[in-house]
Amino acid sequence: MKSRPTFCVSAMAIALTLAMPAAHAADAPMLVAPKLSVATSTQESYSRFIITYRDGSAERGNRSAVLQNVKAAVARADLDHASRSANGATMAPLAAIYQRKLGTGADLVHMSRKLDQREANALMQQIAADPAVAHVEPDVMMQAVRDITPSSDVAPQAFTPNDPYYARYQWHFNNAIGGANVSKAWDLADGDGVTVAVLDTGITNHPDIDLSLADAGYDFISDAFISGRASDDRVAGGWDLGDWTTADQCGAGSTESKSSWHGTHVSGTVAELTNNSYGMAGVAHKAKVLPVRVLGHCGGYTSDIADAIVWASGGHVDGVPDNANPAQVINMSLGGSGACAADSVTGTAISGAISRGTTVVVAAGNSNANVASFNPASCPGVIAVASNGITGKRAFYSNYGAGIAISAPGGGVYTNDDPNTGTQANPEGFVWSAINAGSTVPNQPAYGSSAGTSQASPHVAGVVAMILSATQQAGKATPTPAQVRTILASSARPFPGAVDQPIGAGIVDAYGAVNKALGNGSGAEIARLLTRNVILGNQAGGTGATILYAIKVPASATTLNIRTLGGSGDVSLFVKAGSSPSYDGSNADFKSVKPGNNEAVVIAQPRATTYYIRVFGVQAFDKVSVLATYNQ
């Protein structure tokens, strides 16, 4: 039985953003202080469509056949003649122009005018009616997932770099509650030998970033309006030319904005030069950043982003020289609304990258909504990253849900990460990194702060680079993307308190993850303490996620009863007296591995010791409760 073709229309939404004005340092680029702004945008018209034909069909690889079929669909949708719009304007007959073949094998077709939502749906329904079509979708615009700003006086752990701004501003590397435990991991790994592709706005000249692969990167923006270049051609080099906008440029009612230098900020978090007596530090500071420009004025098309994913991971894209520096890690701090189907062009590009051994890390989004409704954060196989603040709470803007793999410091913005206080932390609570001081085109290098999942995601991408670097240097087998996800989840630091929404296995722990990858145990894994007869609810994690709990049992106790209950998904329960059960439960004293979430372990005569309880996600789980009771 043939599967039905799929089609989707999605509107794009920009997330939350904060950029910052400035303070100078005589021997380093200036620190740019932040201002908070929230911008949203909904795409209401479409002129480009991506069509994936089935393997073996006559249309696959035949541009003439593609155009013929689209023209027939235009006629069936009654769009091949002049008509009047709702506001009385005369609409010209619709014509189709073949644009190009994508790296996923899909075809991009450009229509002669923009279609409103009704017209786009009608056309896609007619295109999808062709049995040769596997999938059709509009080529929607995605935007950078923009963020907020931090600084902290918490003393760093272990190795302390001599970068002058590190200790004061980069709490997110060393704070023991909400930070990523990066500084302690620098004694074990630094990202050397690993390439991280940053698909974003590109990169600017900055003395605190290794730019050795900047020219080797690529500008995949194929529309001159978006790129700001003179032609629609793609060009070599991953340089950021600026993404500023003027009023109404991105649609009626859109506001003007300065250039974000978003890609530079993200790249700095991944791999800013460290211990160089200059500026700030980066997570995997000896990794190479490969900048790939996919976002410009008003955002970037899905088709360009999909091609960039293929190319960055070592796949072939027609019309572009093959990438001589395939990335082991891709970071995408970008997105928009709409669920990501496995057979969509983005889903296909990501699965191809994963099959080539590339781990794909994506910002969950800043809409305070379920990640299942955001693309590419909901694409199968990605590591979707939520954001927590300096106190370890879920950042108020961060997306959430069972699709989140892990949380990372992205900034909480408000004092104590509580937006109800009404006091914006300035600059405490934000994430600092390299930017540029130019309002439109690049000017002087600077440092600035942001908060959001855009900032959380590169922390995880950097930790992945550290994992790959450490295993490579130790002569161990390179972990697959699925194994990397498991390492991150199983070594994550527990949230310091109950989270209001599920945001993954815990807070990313660089030290714990690298230790786990090297076979040294979980490193800094800490158990969440259970209180007798008190339900710990709202526990969640993705497939392969694991959460460790503990309960102290006194000598007089009898009948220890440990349970998981409620919620959705499938978990297993492993229990061990005196020490942590292994990730797979192989050394557990007691197990419960029934289908679903209602697991139970009953120990009639427990020992007087601490019992450790591991909940393992056989499948993604959400809103699961954990309870431990005993008689006394």
SULBELDA-V874037 format. One record per pair of residues at least 24 apart in sequence whose C-alpha atoms are under 8 Angstrom apart, sorted by the first residue. I is the first residue (numbers start at 1). J is the second residue. If there is no record, write none. Layout:
I_J / I_J
This chain:
3_134 / 4_131 / 4_134 / 5_128 / 5_129 / 5_131 / 5_133 / 5_134 / 5_135 / 5_136 / 6_128 / 6_134 / 6_135 / 6_136 / 7_124 / 7_125 / 7_128 / 7_135 / 7_136 / 7_137 / 8_136 / 8_137 / 8_138 / 9_120 / 9_121 / 9_137 / 9_138 / 9_338 / 10_138 / 10_140 / 10_337 / 10_338 / 11_42 / 11_43 / 11_44 / 11_140 / 11_336 / 11_337 / 11_338 / 12_41 / 12_42 / 12_43 / 12_140 / 12_141 / 12_142 / 12_143 / 12_335 / 12_336 / 12_337 / 12_338 / 13_40 / 13_41 / 13_42 / 13_142 / 13_143 / 13_335 / 13_336 / 13_337 / 14_39 / 14_40 / 14_41 / 14_142 / 14_143 / 14_144 / 14_145 / 14_146 / 14_335 / 14_336 / 15_39 / 15_40 / 15_144 / 15_145 / 15_146 / 15_147 / 15_365 / 15_366 / 15_367 / 16_145 / 16_146 / 16_147 / 16_148 / 16_366 / 16_367 / 16_397 / 16_452 / 17_145 / 17_146 / 17_147 / 17_148 / 17_450 / 17_451 / 17_452 / 18_146 / 18_147 / 18_148 / 18_149 / 18_449 / 18_450 / 18_451 / 19_147 / 19_148 / 19_149 / 19_260 / 19_448 / 19_449 / 19_450 / 20_149 / 20_448 / 20_449 / 20_450 / 21_448 / 22_448 / 28_278 / 28_279 / 29_279 / 29_444 / 29_445 / 29_446 / 29_447 / 30_445 / 30_446 / 30_447 / 31_446 / 31_447 / 31_448 / 32_437 / 32_446 / 32_447 / 32_448 / 32_449 / 33_427 / 33_448 / 33_449 / 34_148 / 34_149 / 34_426 / 34_427 / 34_448 / 34_449 / 34_450 / 36_148 / 41_254 / 43_140 / 43_141 / 44_116 / 44_117 / 45_114 / 45_115 / 45_116 / 45_117 / 45_120 / 46_114 / 46_115 / 46_116 / 46_117 / 46_120 / 46_138 / 46_139 / 46_140 / 47_110 / 47_111 / 47_112 / 47_113 / 47_114 / 47_115 / 47_138 / 47_139 / 48_108 / 48_109 / 48_110 / 48_111 / 48_138 / 48_139 / 48_140 / 49_108 / 49_109 / 49_110 / 49_136 / 49_137 / 49_138 / 49_139 / 50_106 / 50_107 / 50_108 / 50_109 / 50_136 / 50_137 / 50_138 / 50_139 / 50_303 / 50_345 / 51_106 / 51_107 / 51_108 / 51_109 / 51_133 / 51_134 / 51_135 / 51_136 / 51_137 / 52_105 / 52_106 / 52_107 / 52_133 / 52_134 / 52_135 / 52_136 / 52_345 / 53_106 / 53_132 / 53_133 / 53_134 / 53_135 / 54_132 / 54_133 / 54_134 / 57_132 / 59_132 / 60_105 / 61_101 / 61_105 / 63_98 / 66_107 / 67_96 / 67_97 / 67_98 / 67_109 / 69_127 / 70_96 / 70_127 / 71_95 / 71_96 / 73_123 / 73_126 / 73_127 / 74_123 / 74_126 / 76_126 / 77_119 / 77_122 / 77_123 / 77_126 / 79_119 / 101_318 / 102_303 / 102_306 / 102_307 / 102_317 / 102_318 / 103_306 / 103_307 / 103_310 / 103_311 / 103_315 / 103_316 / 103_317 / 103_318 / 103_349 / 104_306 / 104_307 / 104_310 / 104_345 / 104_348 / 104_349 / 106_345 / 108_303 / 135_343 / 135_344 / 136_344 / 137_344 / 139_301 / 139_302 / 139_303 / 140_301 / 140_302 / 141_298 / 141_299 / 141_300 / 141_301 / 141_302 / 141_336 / 142_295 / 142_299 / 142_300 / 142_301 / 142_302 / 142_334 / 142_335 / 142_336 / 143_295 / 143_298 / 143_299 / 143_300 / 143_334 / 143_335 / 143_336 / 144_200 / 144_201 / 144_262 / 144_295 / 144_299 / 144_333 / 144_334 / 144_335 / 144_454 / 145_333 / 145_334 / 145_335 / 145_363 / 145_365 / 145_366 / 145_452 / 145_453 / 145_454 / 146_262 / 146_333 / 146_366 / 146_450 / 146_451 / 146_452 / 146_453 / 146_454 / 147_366 / 147_410 / 147_450 / 147_451 / 147_452 / 147_453 / 147_454 / 147_455 / 148_410 / 148_411 / 148_412 / 148_413 / 148_430 / 148_431 / 148_449 / 148_450 / 148_451 / 148_452 / 149_411 / 149_413 / 149_426 / 149_427 / 149_428 / 149_429 / 149_430 / 149_431 / 149_432 / 149_448 / 149_449 / 149_450 / 149_451 / 150_411 / 150_413 / 150_425 / 150_426 / 150_427 / 150_428 / 150_429 / 150_430 / 150_431 / 150_432 / 150_449 / 150_450 / 150_451 / 151_426 / 151_427 / 151_428 / 151_429 / 151_430 / 151_431 / 151_432 / 152_428 / 152_429 / 156_183 / 157_183 / 157_184 / 158_183 / 158_184 / 158_187 / 159_183 / 159_184 / 159_186 / 159_187 / 161_274 / 161_275 / 161_276 / 161_277 / 161_281 / 162_274 / 162_275 / 162_276 / 162_277 / 162_278 / 163_274 / 163_275 / 163_276 / 163_277 / 163_278 / 163_279 / 163_280 / 163_281 / 164_277 / 164_278 / 164_279 / 164_280 / 165_278 / 165_279 / 165_280 / 166_279 / 166_280 / 166_281 / 169_428 / 169_431 / 169_432 / 170_280 / 170_281 / 170_431 / 170_432 / 171_390 / 171_431 / 172_390 / 172_409 / 172_410 / 172_431 / 173_283 / 175_390 / 177_390 / 177_391 / 177_392 / 177_496 / 178_388 / 178_389 / 178_390 / 178_391 / 178_392 / 178_393 / 178_408 / 178_409 / 178_507 / 179_390 / 179_392 / 179_408 / 179_409 / 179_507 / 180_408 / 180_409 / 180_459 / 180_507 / 180_508 / 180_509 / 180_510 / 181_508 / 181_509 / 181_510 / 181_511 / 182_283 / 182_463 / 182_509 / 182_510 / 182_511 / 184_510 / 184_511 / 185_510 / 185_511 / 185_512 / 185_514 / 186_511 / 188_470 / 188_511 / 188_514 / 189_284 / 189_466 / 189_467 / 189_469 / 189_470 / 189_514 / 190_283 / 190_284 / 190_285 / 190_286 / 190_287 / 190_465 / 190_466 / 190_469 / 190_470 / 191_284 / 191_285 / 191_286 / 191_287 / 191_462 / 191_465 / 191_466 / 191_467 / 191_468 / 191_469 / 191_470 / 192_284 / 192_285 / 192_286 / 192_287 / 192_288 / 192_466 / 192_469 / 193_286 / 193_287 / 193_288 / 193_469 / 194_287 / 194_288 / 194_327 / 194_328 / 194_465 / 194_468 / 194_469 / 195_287 / 195_288 / 195_289 / 195_290 / 195_325 / 195_326 / 195_327 / 195_328 / 195_329 / 195_465 / 196_287 / 196_288 / 196_289 / 196_290 / 196_327 / 196_328 / 196_329 / 196_330 / 196_331 / 196_461 / 196_462 / 196_465 / 197_289 / 197_290 / 197_291 / 197_292 / 197_312 / 197_327 / 197_328 / 197_329 / 197_330 / 197_331 / 198_263 / 198_266 / 198_267 / 198_289 / 198_290 / 198_291 / 198_292 / 198_330 / 198_331 / 198_332 / 199_263 / 199_291 / 199_292 / 199_293 / 199_294 / 199_305 / 199_308 / 199_309 / 199_330 / 199_331 / 199_332 / 199_333 / 200_262 / 200_263 / 200_291 / 200_292 / 200_293 / 200_294 / 200_295 / 200_332 / 200_333 / 200_334 / 201_239 / 201_240 / 201_242 / 201_243 / 201_261 / 201_262 / 201_263 / 201_264 / 201_292 / 201_293 / 201_294 / 201_295 / 201_296 / 202_238 / 202_239 / 202_240 / 202_241 / 202_261 / 202_262 / 202_263 / 202_264 / 202_291 / 202_292 / 202_293 / 202_294 / 202_295 / 203_238 / 203_239 / 203_240 / 203_261 / 203_263 / 203_264 / 203_267 / 203_291 / 203_293 / 204_239 / 204_240 / 204_261 / 204_264 / 204_435 / 204_436 / 204_442 / 204_445 / 205_445 / 206_434 / 206_435 / 206_436 / 206_445 / 206_446 / 207_445 / 208_268 / 208_272 / 208_273 / 208_278 / 208_279 / 208_280 / 208_434 / 209_267 / 209_268 / 209_271 / 209_272 / 209_273 / 210_271 / 210_272 / 210_273 / 210_288 / 210_289 / 211_289 / 212_288 / 213_288 / 213_289 / 213_290 / 213_291 / 214_238 / 214_239 / 214_289 / 214_290 / 214_291 / 215_239 / 216_290 / 216_323 / 216_324 / 216_325 / 217_290 / 217_291 / 217_292 / 217_293 / 218_291 / 218_292 / 218_293 / 219_292 / 219_293 / 219_294 / 220_292 / 220_293 / 220_294 / 220_304 / 220_305 / 220_307 / 220_308 / 221_293 / 221_294 / 221_295 / 221_296 / 221_300 / 221_301 / 221_304 / 222_304 / 225_297 / 226_295 / 226_296 / 226_297 / 226_298 / 226_299 / 226_300 / 227_295 / 227_296 / 227_297 / 228_296 / 228_297 / 234_320 / 237_291 / 237_292 / 238_290 / 238_291 / 238_292 / 238_293 / 239_291 / 239_292 / 239_293 / 240_293 / 240_442 / 241_441 / 241_442 / 242_296 / 242_297 / 242_440 / 242_441 / 242_442 / 243_295 / 243_296 / 243_297 / 243_298 / 243_440 / 244_297 / 244_439 / 244_440 / 245_297 / 245_298 / 249_298 / 250_297 / 250_298 / 258_439 / 258_440 / 259_438 / 259_439 / 259_440 / 259_441 / 261_435 / 261_436 / 262_435 / 263_291 / 264_434 / 264_435 / 264_436 / 265_432 / 265_433 / 265_434 / 265_435 / 265_448 / 266_333 / 266_433 / 266_454 / 266_455 / 266_458 / 267_291 / 267_458 / 268_433 / 268_434 / 269_432 / 269_433 / 269_434 / 269_455 / 269_458 / 269_459 / 269_462 / 270_458 / 270_459 / 270_461 / 270_462 / 271_462 / 272_433 / 272_434 / 280_433 / 280_434 / 283_459 / 283_462 / 283_463 / 284_462 / 284_463 / 284_465 / 284_466 / 287_465 / 290_325 / 290_327 / 302_346 / 303_345 / 305_346 / 306_345 / 306_346 / 306_349 / 306_350 / 307_349 / 309_349 / 309_350 / 309_353 / 310_349 / 310_350 / 310_352 / 310_353 / 313_353 / 313_356 / 313_358 / 314_353 / 314_356 / 315_352 / 315_353 / 327_358 / 328_357 / 328_358 / 328_359 / 328_465 / 329_358 / 329_359 / 329_360 / 329_361 / 329_461 / 329_464 / 329_465 / 330_358 / 330_359 / 330_360 / 330_361 / 330_461 / 331_360 / 331_361 / 331_362 / 331_457 / 331_458 / 331_461 / 332_360 / 332_361 / 332_362 / 332_363 / 332_457 / 333_362 / 333_363 / 333_453 / 333_454 / 333_455 / 333_457 / 333_458 / 334_362 / 334_363 / 334_365 / 334_376 / 334_454 / 335_363 / 335_365 / 335_374 / 335_375 / 335_376 / 335_377 / 336_365 / 336_374 / 336_375 / 336_376 / 337_373 / 337_374 / 337_375 / 338_373 / 338_374 / 338_375 / 339_372 / 339_373 / 339_374 / 339_375 / 339_376 / 339_378 / 339_379 / 340_373 / 340_374 / 340_375 / 340_376 / 340_377 / 340_378 / 340_379 / 340_380 / 341_379 / 341_380 / 342_379 / 342_380 / 346_376 / 346_379 / 347_376 / 347_379 / 347_380 / 350_379 / 350_381 / 350_382 / 351_380 / 351_381 / 354_381 / 354_481 / 357_480 / 357_481 / 358_481 / 359_383 / 359_464 / 359_480 / 359_481 / 359_484 / 360_481 / 361_385 / 361_457 / 361_458 / 361_460 / 361_461 / 362_457 / 363_453 / 363_454 / 363_455 / 363_456 / 363_457 / 364_398 / 364_399 / 364_400 / 364_404 / 364_453 / 365_398 / 365_399 / 365_452 / 365_453 / 365_454 / 366_397 / 366_398 / 366_399 / 366_452 / 366_453 / 367_397 / 367_398 / 367_399 / 368_396 / 368_397 / 368_398 / 368_399 / 368_400 / 369_398 / 369_399 / 369_400 / 370_399 / 370_400 / 370_401 / 371_399 / 371_400 / 371_401 / 371_403 / 371_404 / 372_401 / 372_403 / 378_403 / 381_482 / 383_485 / 384_457 / 385_453 / 385_456 / 385_457 / 385_460 / 385_503 / 386_453 / 386_456 / 386_457 / 386_503 / 386_504 / 387_411 / 387_452 / 387_453 / 387_455 / 387_456 / 388_412 / 388_456 / 388_507 / 389_413 / 389_417 / 389_429 / 390_416 / 390_417 / 390_429 / 391_416 / 391_417 / 391_496 / 392_495 / 392_496 / 392_497 / 392_507 / 393_417 / 393_495 / 393_496 / 393_497 / 393_499 / 394_499 / 394_500 / 394_501 / 394_503 / 395_452 / 397_452 / 398_452 / 398_453 / 399_503 / 400_501 / 400_502 / 400_503 / 401_501 / 401_502 / 401_503 / 401_504 / 401_540 / 401_622 / 402_502 / 402_503 / 402_504 / 402_540 / 402_541 / 402_542 / 402_620 / 402_621 / 402_622 / 403_504 / 403_541 / 403_542 / 403_620 / 404_502 / 404_503 / 404_504 / 404_541 / 404_542 / 405_485 / 405_489 / 405_503 / 405_504 / 405_505 / 405_541 / 405_542 / 405_545 / 406_488 / 406_489 / 406_492 / 406_503 / 406_504 / 406_505 / 406_506 / 406_507 / 406_508 / 406_541 / 407_456 / 407_503 / 407_504 / 407_505 / 407_506 / 407_507 / 407_508 / 408_456 / 408_457 / 408_459 / 408_460 / 408_507 / 408_508 / 409_455 / 409_456 / 409_459 / 409_507 / 410_450 / 410_451 / 410_452 / 410_453 / 410_454 / 410_455 / 410_456 / 410_457 / 411_450 / 411_451 / 411_452 / 411_455 / 412_451 / 412_452 / 413_451 / 431_455 / 460_508 / 463_510 / 463_513 / 463_514 / 466_510 / 466_514 / 467_513 / 467_514 / 467_517 / 470_514 / 470_517 / 470_518 / 471_517 / 471_518 / 474_518 / 476_518 / 485_544 / 486_544 / 486_545 / 487_513 / 487_516 / 487_517 / 488_513 / 489_544 / 489_545 / 489_546 / 490_522 / 490_545 / 490_546 / 490_547 / 490_583 / 491_516 / 491_522 / 491_523 / 491_524 / 491_525 / 492_525 / 493_524 / 493_525 / 493_526 / 494_525 / 494_526 / 494_527 / 494_528 / 494_547 / 494_548 / 498_536 / 498_537 / 498_538 / 499_538 / 500_538 / 501_538 / 502_538 / 502_539 / 502_540 / 502_541 / 502_622 / 502_623 / 503_540 / 503_541 / 504_540 / 504_541 / 504_542 / 504_545 / 505_540 / 505_541 / 505_542 / 505_545 / 505_546 / 505_547 / 506_547 / 527_612 / 530_627 / 530_628 / 531_628 / 532_627 / 532_628 / 532_629 / 532_630 / 533_627 / 533_628 / 533_629 / 533_630 / 534_627 / 534_628 / 535_625 / 535_626 / 535_627 / 535_628 / 536_625 / 536_626 / 536_627 / 537_623 / 537_624 / 537_625 / 537_626 / 538_622 / 538_623 / 538_624 / 538_625 / 539_621 / 539_622 / 539_623 / 539_624 / 539_625 / 539_626 / 540_620 / 540_621 / 540_622 / 540_623 / 540_624 / 541_617 / 541_620 / 541_621 / 541_622 / 542_617 / 542_619 / 542_620 / 542_621 / 543_617 / 543_618 / 543_619 / 543_620 / 543_621 / 544_616 / 544_617 / 544_618 / 544_619 / 544_620 / 545_616 / 545_617 / 545_620 / 546_583 / 546_614 / 546_615 / 546_616 / 546_617 / 547_614 / 547_615 / 547_616 / 548_580 / 548_612 / 548_613 / 548_614 / 548_615 / 549_612 / 549_613 / 549_614 / 550_610 / 550_611 / 550_612 / 550_613 / 551_610 / 551_611 / 551_612 / 551_628 / 552_608 / 552_609 / 552_610 / 552_611 / 553_606 / 553_607 / 553_608 / 553_609 / 553_610 / 553_611 / 554_607 / 554_608 / 554_609 / 555_607 / 555_608 / 555_609 / 556_608 / 556_632 / 557_605 / 557_606 / 557_608 / 557_630 / 557_631 / 557_632 / 558_603 / 558_604 / 558_605 / 558_606 / 558_630 / 558_631 / 558_632 / 559_602 / 559_603 / 559_604 / 559_605 / 559_606 / 559_630 / 559_631 / 560_602 / 560_603 / 560_604 / 560_605 / 560_606 / 560_628 / 560_629 / 560_630 / 560_631 / 561_600 / 561_601 / 561_602 / 561_603 / 561_628 / 561_629 / 561_630 / 562_600 / 562_601 / 562_602 / 562_626 / 562_627 / 562_628 / 562_629 / 563_598 / 563_599 / 563_600 / 563_601 / 563_626 / 563_627 / 563_628 / 564_597 / 564_598 / 564_599 / 564_600 / 564_624 / 564_625 / 564_626 / 564_627 / 565_597 / 565_598 / 565_599 / 565_624 / 565_625 / 565_626 / 566_597 / 566_598 / 566_623 / 566_624 / 566_625 / 567_597 / 567_621 / 567_622 / 567_623 / 567_624 / 567_625 / 568_596 / 568_597 / 568_621 / 568_622 / 568_623 / 568_624 / 569_596 / 569_597 / 569_617 / 569_618 / 569_619 / 569_620 / 569_621 / 569_622 / 570_595 / 570_596 / 570_597 / 570_617 / 570_618 / 570_619 / 570_620 / 570_621 / 571_595 / 571_596 / 571_597 / 571_599 / 571_615 / 571_616 / 571_617 / 571_618 / 571_619 / 571_621 / 572_597 / 572_599 / 572_615 / 572_616 / 572_617 / 572_618 / 573_599 / 573_600 / 573_601 / 573_613 / 573_614 / 573_615 / 573_616 / 574_613 / 574_614 / 574_615 / 574_616 / 575_601 / 575_611 / 575_612 / 575_613 / 575_614 / 576_611 / 576_612 / 576_613 / 577_607 / 577_609 / 577_610 / 577_611 / 577_612 / 578_609 / 578_610 / 578_611 / 578_612 / 579_610 / 579_611 / 579_612 / 580_612 / 580_613 / 580_614 / 581_612 / 581_613 / 581_614 / 583_614 / 583_616 / 584_616 / 597_624
